[in-house]
């Protein structure tokens, strides 16, 4: 249950980020509407800008709005589901266009309304199914000559096709279910009185807006075609009534919300959004406040957003039925500013006063919610969350936002170093070197550890000092993928030299935690003599690592714990994880210089053997150290005493020299000693 709640919260946050990202586009559409309104009603005509052009541009942008939303949602959900951004967006848009416009013109009224729903539903369903389909045991392309992007694109083709078909089928079923529900509920809705019908319409419309969809368009799909044209009093239709007395500032009576923020809230973020939204809400355009504040998916403001329009409707309804009025038959455009719109529609002063009173009521009703929400946003800590469960949702969002901000700040601080590291990699030649691992009993070379090296002019091949910077910048999986590809190219030569030789590959914890990366490893190295090493402290960084290590073990790929003993060792790891090799860090060897340290080294070796693990002693540089670890019972020895990391040809030649009895002393005398790179 907790995992589902966490998943739902992550989806909600991603959708909210997708809606907020569209605020600039919404401002553009709103500005064009206002310019069109100003030119139309002022009579101004510019020779280079015919009135029809602005209207057509606005219409096209309205049609494009759901497409932009689908792109934004697919991008955010691709990040959440760890799906390639391009693949995710392409799949979501394919489903969106096929289901929305497959059987209807793009500007059809029903298609426009359906597009608002599909902009969210299509990406959500298709990407969720793509994530599941990518885990199926499907045939995959693995070839060292292919680029990562090309290989990934080819391997995602079948899962994307499966997801497309399943999503389209599921959406078709949902449409049929919606039609059945509508046919069942429509008679009951039509039997309601006019006042109740309008109230339900308003509440439903507001709930749809709350989900980030165009509530007005979608709500009209659920009512008869002439719903808005029905007369309610003295020639005033339902549409006229809602424009004049309910949608003050747009859906949700948002002009009252803007005033409540400016009058009662001290939160700088909320006040900034209110200042930007004010000129638009005056013309009944509420999207900027809906998406920018946001109101969309904000549980703190759900109740007033739904209830206040219904309250305004009730008050206005009573006033109209008691006083009566004259209404001009031509409907005033919905973008006409407040006060002016009701005066042009009725020609009576008292209706202007009624509109002002409704604005005051809505402002006062929004005020307590605005104050409470503002305090919650501004508080560094929220002790009141323990007493009010409704605040918990906003607390999660705020904390998530802080985490993202901290991560962004950290990346910005290291961006210069990361950029320098990337430039260094581009300008120099990367290569794989192989350090031999020696059998402590026979003296034979039984395998190698693959180590990344880089060529530096004047110094030759050295260790990749930039590696930590690239890993901190999020490039660990790219480095690991490059290393694995190089090892795949070298493995045939290794196997030709000796069938029993094993190559160990170091992997970053982020790579092991990635489901897709482990899928690739399992398929790329199936049947290969390799062992994957992960540092001990990385085993605790992500719960997914343990499960993915088991998947590697189930695929008969050896797993080793590297640098064991370098930090605070967790001995439970030795019992719980499916590893076959434990590599003792050099720090354990250094501590074995005294008697107590030697006892620890010997006992740890015995413990690992009892658990069925092979033990590798790393960092052996002297004959005394080699004798010590051998006396403790280690299985393999690795270090500069025998050989540094060598180019593949030299490493294989070294292994050939040690084949059989391997006269180690002669070999060591020919190899230079020195500190490790």
KAFENFEN-V242276 format. One record per residue. N is the residue number from 1. PHI is phi in whole degrees, 0 to 359 (NA if undefined). OMEGA is omega in radians with two decimals (999 if undefined). Layout:
BEGIN
n=N phi=PHI omega=OMEGA
n=N phi=PHI omega=OMEGA
END
This chain:
BEGIN
n=1 phi=NA omega=-3.14
n=2 phi=296 omega=3.14
n=3 phi=294 omega=3.11
n=4 phi=293 omega=3.12
n=5 phi=298 omega=3.11
n=6 phi=296 omega=3.11
n=7 phi=296 omega=3.13
n=8 phi=297 omega=3.11
n=9 phi=296 omega=3.11
n=10 phi=295 omega=3.09
n=11 phi=296 omega=3.14
n=12 phi=299 omega=3.14
n=13 phi=297 omega=3.13
n=14 phi=296 omega=3.11
n=15 phi=296 omega=3.14
n=16 phi=296 omega=3.09
n=17 phi=296 omega=3.11
n=18 phi=296 omega=3.12
n=19 phi=293 omega=-3.12
n=20 phi=296 omega=-3.13
n=21 phi=297 omega=-3.12
n=22 phi=271 omega=-3.09
n=23 phi=304 omega=3.10
n=24 phi=301 omega=3.12
n=25 phi=295 omega=3.12
n=26 phi=294 omega=3.10
n=27 phi=298 omega=3.11
n=28 phi=299 omega=3.12
n=29 phi=299 omega=-3.11
n=30 phi=297 omega=3.14
n=31 phi=297 omega=3.11
n=32 phi=296 omega=3.09
n=33 phi=298 omega=-3.13
n=34 phi=293 omega=3.11
n=35 phi=296 omega=3.11
n=36 phi=299 omega=3.11
n=37 phi=297 omega=-3.12
n=38 phi=296 omega=-3.14
n=39 phi=293 omega=-3.09
n=40 phi=295 omega=-3.01
n=41 phi=265 omega=3.04
n=42 phi=265 omega=-3.12
n=43 phi=81 omega=-3.14
n=44 phi=284 omega=3.12
n=45 phi=232 omega=3.08
n=46 phi=267 omega=-3.08
n=47 phi=298 omega=-3.11
n=48 phi=267 omega=-3.09
n=49 phi=221 omega=3.11
n=50 phi=300 omega=-3.11
n=51 phi=305 omega=-3.10
n=52 phi=292 omega=-3.10
n=53 phi=294 omega=-3.14
n=54 phi=298 omega=3.13
n=55 phi=298 omega=-3.13
n=56 phi=290 omega=3.11
n=57 phi=297 omega=3.13
n=58 phi=299 omega=3.14
n=59 phi=296 omega=-3.14
n=60 phi=295 omega=3.11
n=61 phi=292 omega=3.07
n=62 phi=297 omega=3.10
n=63 phi=292 omega=-3.11
n=64 phi=284 omega=-3.06
n=65 phi=303 omega=3.10
n=66 phi=298 omega=3.11
n=67 phi=295 omega=3.11
n=68 phi=298 omega=3.12
n=69 phi=296 omega=3.12
n=70 phi=298 omega=3.12
n=71 phi=295 omega=-3.12
n=72 phi=296 omega=3.14
n=73 phi=295 omega=-3.13
n=74 phi=296 omega=3.12
n=75 phi=295 omega=-3.11
n=76 phi=295 omega=-3.14
n=77 phi=288 omega=3.07
n=78 phi=297 omega=3.08
n=79 phi=296 omega=-3.11
n=80 phi=297 omega=-3.07
n=81 phi=272 omega=-3.13
n=82 phi=57 omega=3.10
n=83 phi=250 omega=3.08
n=84 phi=307 omega=-3.02
n=85 phi=301 omega=-3.10
n=86 phi=293 omega=3.13
n=87 phi=298 omega=3.14
n=88 phi=297 omega=-3.13
n=89 phi=295 omega=-3.13
n=90 phi=297 omega=3.13
n=91 phi=296 omega=-3.11
n=92 phi=299 omega=-3.14
n=93 phi=291 omega=3.10
n=94 phi=298 omega=3.10
n=95 phi=295 omega=-3.12
n=96 phi=302 omega=-3.09
n=97 phi=291 omega=-3.11
n=98 phi=296 omega=-3.08
n=99 phi=284 omega=-3.06
n=100 phi=276 omega=-2.99
n=101 phi=247 omega=-3.11
n=102 phi=297 omega=-3.08
n=103 phi=235 omega=-3.09
n=104 phi=222 omega=3.04
n=105 phi=299 omega=-3.03
n=106 phi=294 omega=-3.13
n=107 phi=257 omega=3.07
n=108 phi=296 omega=-3.08
n=109 phi=301 omega=-3.13
n=110 phi=293 omega=3.12
n=111 phi=294 omega=3.13
n=112 phi=298 omega=3.13
n=113 phi=291 omega=3.13
n=114 phi=296 omega=3.14
n=115 phi=298 omega=3.14
n=116 phi=298 omega=3.11
n=117 phi=285 omega=-3.08
n=118 phi=294 omega=3.13
n=119 phi=300 omega=3.10
n=120 phi=257 omega=-3.05
n=121 phi=293 omega=-3.08
n=122 phi=298 omega=3.09
n=123 phi=298 omega=-3.09
n=124 phi=298 omega=-3.11
n=125 phi=290 omega=-3.05
n=126 phi=294 omega=-3.11
n=127 phi=286 omega=3.06
n=128 phi=296 omega=3.10
n=129 phi=291 omega=3.10
n=130 phi=296 omega=3.11
n=131 phi=299 omega=3.13
n=132 phi=288 omega=-3.11
n=133 phi=294 omega=-3.12
n=134 phi=294 omega=-3.14
n=135 phi=270 omega=-3.14
n=136 phi=291 omega=3.12
n=137 phi=284 omega=-3.10
n=138 phi=265 omega=3.07
n=139 phi=296 omega=-3.09
n=140 phi=228 omega=3.12
n=141 phi=268 omega=3.07
n=142 phi=223 omega=-3.13
n=143 phi=208 omega=-3.08
n=144 phi=298 omega=-3.10
n=145 phi=281 omega=-3.11
n=146 phi=278 omega=3.03
n=147 phi=290 omega=-3.13
n=148 phi=300 omega=-3.08
n=149 phi=295 omega=-3.13
n=150 phi=293 omega=3.13
n=151 phi=297 omega=3.14
n=152 phi=295 omega=-3.14
n=153 phi=297 omega=-3.14
n=154 phi=293 omega=-3.12
n=155 phi=285 omega=3.11
n=156 phi=270 omega=-3.06
n=157 phi=297 omega=-3.11
n=158 phi=293 omega=3.06
n=159 phi=302 omega=3.13
n=160 phi=294 omega=3.12
n=161 phi=295 omega=3.10
n=162 phi=299 omega=-3.13
n=163 phi=296 omega=3.13
n=164 phi=300 omega=-3.11
n=165 phi=297 omega=-3.11
n=166 phi=294 omega=-3.12
n=167 phi=292 omega=3.12
n=168 phi=299 omega=3.12
n=169 phi=296 omega=3.14
n=170 phi=295 omega=3.12
n=171 phi=295 omega=3.10
n=172 phi=298 omega=3.10
n=173 phi=296 omega=3.13
n=174 phi=298 omega=3.10
n=175 phi=298 omega=3.13
n=176 phi=296 omega=3.12
n=177 phi=296 omega=3.13
n=178 phi=298 omega=3.11
n=179 phi=296 omega=3.14
n=180 phi=295 omega=3.13
n=181 phi=298 omega=3.14
n=182 phi=297 omega=-3.14
n=183 phi=297 omega=-3.13
n=184 phi=283 omega=-3.05
n=185 phi=267 omega=-3.07
n=186 phi=302 omega=-3.14
n=187 phi=300 omega=3.13
n=188 phi=295 omega=3.13
n=189 phi=295 omega=-3.13
n=190 phi=294 omega=-3.14
n=191 phi=278 omega=3.13
n=192 phi=286 omega=3.03
n=193 phi=292 omega=-3.05
n=194 phi=298 omega=-3.10
n=195 phi=295 omega=-3.14
n=196 phi=293 omega=3.13
n=197 phi=298 omega=3.12
n=198 phi=295 omega=3.14
n=199 phi=298 omega=3.11
n=200 phi=294 omega=3.10
n=201 phi=299 omega=-3.13
n=202 phi=296 omega=-3.13
n=203 phi=298 omega=3.11
n=204 phi=296 omega=3.12
n=205 phi=299 omega=-3.13
n=206 phi=294 omega=3.10
n=207 phi=297 omega=3.12
n=208 phi=292 omega=3.07
n=209 phi=301 omega=-3.14
n=210 phi=301 omega=3.12
n=211 phi=278 omega=3.11
n=212 phi=89 omega=-3.14
n=213 phi=255 omega=-3.11
n=214 phi=285 omega=-3.02
n=215 phi=299 omega=-3.09
n=216 phi=296 omega=-3.13
n=217 phi=297 omega=-3.06
n=218 phi=289 omega=3.13
n=219 phi=295 omega=3.12
n=220 phi=292 omega=3.06
n=221 phi=291 omega=-3.07
n=222 phi=266 omega=-3.13
n=223 phi=237 omega=3.11
n=224 phi=300 omega=-3.10
n=225 phi=302 omega=-3.10
n=226 phi=264 omega=-3.07
n=227 phi=304 omega=-3.08
n=228 phi=288 omega=-3.08
n=229 phi=270 omega=-3.13
n=230 phi=292 omega=-3.13
n=231 phi=282 omega=-3.13
n=232 phi=248 omega=-3.14
n=233 phi=190 omega=2.99
n=234 phi=52 omega=3.10
n=235 phi=86 omega=3.14
n=236 phi=273 omega=3.12
n=237 phi=274 omega=3.11
n=238 phi=298 omega=3.12
n=239 phi=297 omega=3.10
n=240 phi=301 omega=-3.10
n=241 phi=298 omega=-3.11
n=242 phi=292 omega=3.11
n=243 phi=294 omega=-3.04
n=244 phi=277 omega=-2.94
n=245 phi=235 omega=-3.10
n=246 phi=241 omega=-3.07
n=247 phi=277 omega=-3.12
n=248 phi=278 omega=-3.04
n=249 phi=95 omega=-3.12
n=250 phi=110 omega=-3.11
n=251 phi=304 omega=-3.13
n=252 phi=92 omega=-3.09
n=253 phi=51 omega=-2.96
n=254 phi=285 omega=3.04
n=255 phi=295 omega=3.04
n=256 phi=295 omega=3.09
n=257 phi=293 omega=3.11
n=258 phi=300 omega=-3.13
n=259 phi=295 omega=3.12
n=260 phi=297 omega=3.12
n=261 phi=294 omega=-3.09
n=262 phi=292 omega=-3.09
n=263 phi=271 omega=-2.95
n=264 phi=240 omega=-3.06
n=265 phi=264 omega=3.06
n=266 phi=251 omega=-3.13
n=267 phi=289 omega=-3.04
n=268 phi=296 omega=3.13
n=269 phi=297 omega=-3.12
n=270 phi=297 omega=-3.13
n=271 phi=293 omega=3.12
n=272 phi=297 omega=3.12
n=273 phi=297 omega=-3.13
n=274 phi=296 omega=3.12
n=275 phi=296 omega=3.12
n=276 phi=294 omega=-3.06
n=277 phi=282 omega=-3.02
n=278 phi=306 omega=-3.11
n=279 phi=298 omega=3.14
n=280 phi=277 omega=3.12
n=281 phi=293 omega=3.05
n=282 phi=302 omega=3.12
n=283 phi=260 omega=3.03
n=284 phi=65 omega=3.08
n=285 phi=252 omega=-2.97
n=286 phi=256 omega=-3.00
n=287 phi=299 omega=-3.09
n=288 phi=298 omega=3.12
n=289 phi=290 omega=-3.12
n=290 phi=299 omega=-3.05
n=291 phi=266 omega=-3.06
n=292 phi=275 omega=-3.06
n=293 phi=296 omega=-0.14
n=294 phi=261 omega=2.93
n=295 phi=264 omega=3.13
n=296 phi=302 omega=3.11
n=297 phi=59 omega=3.11
n=298 phi=257 omega=-3.05
n=299 phi=298 omega=-3.13
n=300 phi=297 omega=-3.08
n=301 phi=253 omega=-3.11
n=302 phi=296 omega=-3.07
n=303 phi=301 omega=3.14
n=304 phi=294 omega=-3.11
n=305 phi=297 omega=3.13
n=306 phi=274 omega=-2.97
n=307 phi=278 omega=-3.03
n=308 phi=297 omega=3.05
n=309 phi=302 omega=3.12
n=310 phi=292 omega=3.08
n=311 phi=297 omega=3.11
n=312 phi=299 omega=3.11
n=313 phi=299 omega=-3.10
n=314 phi=296 omega=-3.14
n=315 phi=297 omega=-3.12
n=316 phi=296 omega=-3.13
n=317 phi=298 omega=3.12
n=318 phi=298 omega=-3.12
n=319 phi=297 omega=-3.10
n=320 phi=293 omega=-3.12
n=321 phi=290 omega=-3.13
n=322 phi=274 omega=-3.03
n=323 phi=261 omega=-3.07
n=324 phi=81 omega=-3.11
n=325 phi=192 omega=3.07
n=326 phi=254 omega=-3.10
n=327 phi=234 omega=3.05
n=328 phi=284 omega=-3.00
n=329 phi=294 omega=-3.11
n=330 phi=287 omega=-3.11
n=331 phi=283 omega=3.12
n=332 phi=284 omega=3.13
n=333 phi=304 omega=-3.03
n=334 phi=292 omega=3.13
n=335 phi=273 omega=3.09
n=336 phi=295 omega=-3.07
n=337 phi=301 omega=3.09
n=338 phi=303 omega=-3.06
n=339 phi=77 omega=3.11
n=340 phi=292 omega=-3.08
n=341 phi=295 omega=-3.11
n=342 phi=288 omega=3.12
n=343 phi=289 omega=3.10
n=344 phi=293 omega=-3.11
n=345 phi=281 omega=-3.04
n=346 phi=244 omega=-3.10
n=347 phi=73 omega=-3.09
n=348 phi=240 omega=-3.07
n=349 phi=288 omega=-3.05
n=350 phi=295 omega=3.10
n=351 phi=290 omega=3.05
n=352 phi=294 omega=3.10
n=353 phi=296 omega=3.09
n=354 phi=297 omega=3.12
n=355 phi=298 omega=3.10
n=356 phi=296 omega=3.12
n=357 phi=296 omega=3.11
n=358 phi=295 omega=3.09
n=359 phi=297 omega=3.11
n=360 phi=297 omega=3.12
n=361 phi=298 omega=-3.12
n=362 phi=295 omega=3.11
n=363 phi=297 omega=-3.13
n=364 phi=292 omega=3.13
n=365 phi=290 omega=3.11
n=366 phi=288 omega=-2.95
n=367 phi=307 omega=-3.10
n=368 phi=298 omega=3.11
n=369 phi=291 omega=3.13
n=370 phi=295 omega=-3.13
n=371 phi=298 omega=-3.11
n=372 phi=293 omega=3.13
n=373 phi=294 omega=3.12
n=374 phi=296 omega=3.10
n=375 phi=296 omega=3.13
n=376 phi=296 omega=3.14
n=377 phi=294 omega=-3.04
n=378 phi=276 omega=-3.07
n=379 phi=287 omega=3.08
n=380 phi=288 omega=3.07
n=381 phi=225 omega=-3.08
n=382 phi=237 omega=-3.14
n=383 phi=297 omega=-3.12
n=384 phi=291 omega=3.14
n=385 phi=297 omega=-3.14
n=386 phi=291 omega=-3.09
n=387 phi=256 omega=-3.07
n=388 phi=226 omega=-3.09
n=389 phi=296 omega=-3.12
n=390 phi=294 omega=-3.13
n=391 phi=282 omega=-2.98
n=392 phi=297 omega=-3.12
n=393 phi=297 omega=3.14
n=394 phi=292 omega=3.12
n=395 phi=299 omega=3.12
n=396 phi=299 omega=-3.12
n=397 phi=296 omega=-3.11
n=398 phi=294 omega=3.14
n=399 phi=295 omega=3.09
n=400 phi=299 omega=3.12
n=401 phi=298 omega=3.12
n=402 phi=296 omega=3.13
n=403 phi=299 omega=3.12
n=404 phi=299 omega=-3.13
n=405 phi=296 omega=3.12
n=406 phi=298 omega=3.13
n=407 phi=296 omega=3.12
n=408 phi=297 omega=3.14
n=409 phi=298 omega=3.13
n=410 phi=296 omega=3.12
n=411 phi=295 omega=3.13
n=412 phi=297 omega=-3.13
n=413 phi=296 omega=-3.10
n=414 phi=262 omega=-3.05
n=415 phi=297 omega=-3.13
n=416 phi=296 omega=3.12
n=417 phi=296 omega=3.12
n=418 phi=296 omega=3.13
n=419 phi=297 omega=3.09
n=420 phi=298 omega=-3.14
n=421 phi=295 omega=3.12
n=422 phi=297 omega=3.11
n=423 phi=299 omega=3.13
n=424 phi=298 omega=3.14
n=425 phi=296 omega=-3.11
n=426 phi=295 omega=-3.04
n=427 phi=273 omega=-3.10
n=428 phi=236 omega=-3.06
n=429 phi=256 omega=3.07
n=430 phi=276 omega=3.12
n=431 phi=206 omega=3.06
n=432 phi=258 omega=2.99
n=433 phi=244 omega=-3.01
n=434 phi=230 omega=3.12
n=435 phi=263 omega=-3.09
n=436 phi=295 omega=3.00
n=437 phi=244 omega=-2.94
n=438 phi=252 omega=3.05
n=439 phi=292 omega=-3.05
n=440 phi=293 omega=-3.09
n=441 phi=266 omega=-3.06
n=442 phi=262 omega=-3.08
n=443 phi=79 omega=3.14
n=444 phi=274 omega=3.04
n=445 phi=276 omega=-3.09
n=446 phi=254 omega=3.13
n=447 phi=171 omega=-3.09
n=448 phi=219 omega=2.92
n=449 phi=259 omega=3.14
n=450 phi=282 omega=-3.09
n=451 phi=232 omega=-3.13
n=452 phi=282 omega=3.08
n=453 phi=226 omega=-3.14
n=454 phi=227 omega=-3.12
n=455 phi=275 omega=3.09
n=456 phi=239 omega=-3.11
n=457 phi=302 omega=3.12
n=458 phi=88 omega=-3.11
n=459 phi=239 omega=-3.08
n=460 phi=81 omega=3.14
n=461 phi=278 omega=3.13
n=462 phi=229 omega=3.11
n=463 phi=293 omega=-3.10
n=464 phi=283 omega=-3.10
n=465 phi=295 omega=-3.11
n=466 phi=274 omega=-2.96
n=467 phi=298 omega=-3.12
n=468 phi=297 omega=3.12
n=469 phi=297 omega=3.13
n=470 phi=293 omega=3.11
n=471 phi=295 omega=3.12
n=472 phi=295 omega=3.12
n=473 phi=276 omega=3.07
n=474 phi=93 omega=-3.08
n=475 phi=259 omega=-3.06
n=476 phi=302 omega=-3.08
n=477 phi=294 omega=3.12
n=478 phi=289 omega=3.09
n=479 phi=297 omega=-3.14
n=480 phi=297 omega=3.14
n=481 phi=296 omega=3.12
n=482 phi=297 omega=3.14
n=483 phi=300 omega=-3.11
n=484 phi=297 omega=3.12
n=485 phi=295 omega=3.13
n=486 phi=295 omega=3.11
n=487 phi=297 omega=3.10
n=488 phi=301 omega=3.11
n=489 phi=289 omega=-3.10
n=490 phi=275 omega=-3.03
n=491 phi=301 omega=3.12
n=492 phi=303 omega=3.12
n=493 phi=292 omega=3.11
n=494 phi=296 omega=-3.11
n=495 phi=294 omega=3.12
n=496 phi=293 omega=-3.13
n=497 phi=284 omega=3.14
n=498 phi=190 omega=-3.06
n=499 phi=296 omega=-3.06
n=500 phi=268 omega=-3.12
n=501 phi=287 omega=-3.12
n=502 phi=245 omega=3.12
n=503 phi=253 omega=3.10
n=504 phi=263 omega=-3.08
n=505 phi=238 omega=3.09
n=506 phi=280 omega=3.12
n=507 phi=234 omega=3.08
n=508 phi=287 omega=3.11
n=509 phi=305 omega=3.13
n=510 phi=298 omega=3.13
n=511 phi=292 omega=3.13
n=512 phi=295 omega=-3.12
n=513 phi=284 omega=-3.08
n=514 phi=273 omega=-3.11
n=515 phi=302 omega=-3.10
n=516 phi=295 omega=-3.14
n=517 phi=296 omega=3.13
n=518 phi=292 omega=3.05
n=519 phi=303 omega=-3.13
n=520 phi=295 omega=-3.14
n=521 phi=299 omega=-3.11
n=522 phi=300 omega=-3.09
n=523 phi=279 omega=-3.09
n=524 phi=290 omega=-3.04
n=525 phi=252 omega=3.13
n=526 phi=303 omega=3.11
n=527 phi=76 omega=-3.11
n=528 phi=271 omega=3.11
n=529 phi=278 omega=-3.10
n=530 phi=230 omega=3.03
n=531 phi=225 omega=-3.13
n=532 phi=258 omega=-3.12
n=533 phi=252 omega=3.05
n=534 phi=227 omega=-3.08
n=535 phi=294 omega=-3.04
n=536 phi=302 omega=-3.09
n=537 phi=293 omega=3.12
n=538 phi=285 omega=-3.11
n=539 phi=292 omega=-3.11
n=540 phi=258 omega=-3.01
n=541 phi=279 omega=-3.07
n=542 phi=206 omega=3.13
n=543 phi=300 omega=-3.10
n=544 phi=289 omega=-3.07
n=545 phi=296 omega=-3.11
n=546 phi=301 omega=-3.14
n=547 phi=295 omega=-3.13
n=548 phi=289 omega=3.04
n=549 phi=296 omega=3.09
n=550 phi=295 omega=3.11
n=551 phi=294 omega=3.08
n=552 phi=295 omega=3.14
n=553 phi=295 omega=3.11
n=554 phi=297 omega=3.10
n=555 phi=273 omega=3.10
n=556 phi=64 omega=3.04
n=557 phi=252 omega=-3.07
n=558 phi=289 omega=3.12
n=559 phi=234 omega=-3.13
n=560 phi=235 omega=2.98
n=561 phi=269 omega=-3.10
n=562 phi=263 omega=3.07
n=563 phi=59 omega=3.14
n=564 phi=295 omega=-3.12
n=565 phi=96 omega=-3.12
n=566 phi=286 omega=-3.12
n=567 phi=228 omega=3.09
n=568 phi=275 omega=-3.03
n=569 phi=291 omega=3.10
n=570 phi=253 omega=-3.05
n=571 phi=290 omega=3.06
n=572 phi=297 omega=3.13
n=573 phi=300 omega=-3.12
n=574 phi=295 omega=-3.10
n=575 phi=269 omega=-2.97
n=576 phi=265 omega=-2.98
n=577 phi=265 omega=-3.10
n=578 phi=277 omega=3.13
n=579 phi=256 omega=-3.14
n=580 phi=241 omega=-3.09
n=581 phi=224 omega=3.03
n=582 phi=237 omega=-3.13
n=583 phi=255 omega=-3.12
n=584 phi=285 omega=3.13
n=585 phi=293 omega=-3.12
n=586 phi=300 omega=-3.14
n=587 phi=298 omega=3.08
n=588 phi=294 omega=3.14
n=589 phi=292 omega=3.13
n=590 phi=295 omega=3.13
n=591 phi=289 omega=3.14
n=592 phi=278 omega=3.10
n=593 phi=293 omega=3.08
n=594 phi=253 omega=-3.01
n=595 phi=297 omega=-3.09
n=596 phi=295 omega=3.10
n=597 phi=296 omega=3.11
n=598 phi=294 omega=3.11
n=599 phi=296 omega=3.12
n=600 phi=299 omega=-3.11
n=601 phi=299 omega=-3.12
n=602 phi=294 omega=-3.13
n=603 phi=294 omega=3.11
n=604 phi=297 omega=3.11
n=605 phi=298 omega=3.12
n=606 phi=297 omega=3.11
n=607 phi=300 omega=-3.14
n=608 phi=297 omega=3.12
n=609 phi=294 omega=3.11
n=610 phi=297 omega=3.12
n=611 phi=276 omega=3.07
n=612 phi=91 omega=-3.11
n=613 phi=260 omega=2.94
n=614 phi=272 omega=-3.07
n=615 phi=245 omega=3.09
n=616 phi=246 omega=3.07
n=617 phi=266 omega=-3.13
n=618 phi=266 omega=3.00
n=619 phi=76 omega=3.13
n=620 phi=281 omega=-3.04
n=621 phi=236 omega=-3.13
n=622 phi=230 omega=3.12
n=623 phi=295 omega=3.14
n=624 phi=296 omega=3.11
n=625 phi=295 omega=3.12
n=626 phi=297 omega=3.12
n=627 phi=295 omega=-3.12
n=628 phi=296 omega=-3.08
n=629 phi=293 omega=3.09
n=630 phi=294 omega=3.13
n=631 phi=292 omega=3.09
n=632 phi=281 omega=3.04
n=633 phi=98 omega=3.13
n=634 phi=295 omega=-3.12
n=635 phi=270 omega=-3.06
n=636 phi=230 omega=3.12
n=637 phi=235 omega=-3.12
n=638 phi=221 omega=3.12
n=639 phi=163 omega=-3.07
n=640 phi=291 omega=3.07
n=641 phi=303 omega=-3.10
n=642 phi=264 omega=-3.13
n=643 phi=189 omega=2.96
n=644 phi=280 omega=3.02
n=645 phi=291 omega=-3.03
n=646 phi=240 omega=2.94
n=647 phi=304 omega=-2.98
n=648 phi=305 omega=-3.10
n=649 phi=299 omega=-3.14
n=650 phi=291 omega=3.13
n=651 phi=296 omega=3.13
n=652 phi=292 omega=3.10
n=653 phi=295 omega=3.10
n=654 phi=297 omega=3.12
n=655 phi=298 omega=3.13
n=656 phi=295 omega=3.12
n=657 phi=296 omega=-3.08
n=658 phi=270 omega=-3.11
n=659 phi=296 omega=-3.13
n=660 phi=82 omega=-3.09
n=661 phi=283 omega=3.05
n=662 phi=53 omega=3.12
n=663 phi=282 omega=-2.97
n=664 phi=295 omega=-3.05
n=665 phi=296 omega=3.13
n=666 phi=296 omega=-3.13
n=667 phi=295 omega=-3.11
n=668 phi=297 omega=-3.11
n=669 phi=294 omega=-3.12
n=670 phi=274 omega=-3.07
n=671 phi=259 omega=3.12
n=672 phi=289 omega=3.08
n=673 phi=256 omega=3.12
n=674 phi=174 omega=3.14
n=675 phi=293 omega=3.12
n=676 phi=294 omega=-3.13
n=677 phi=289 omega=999
END
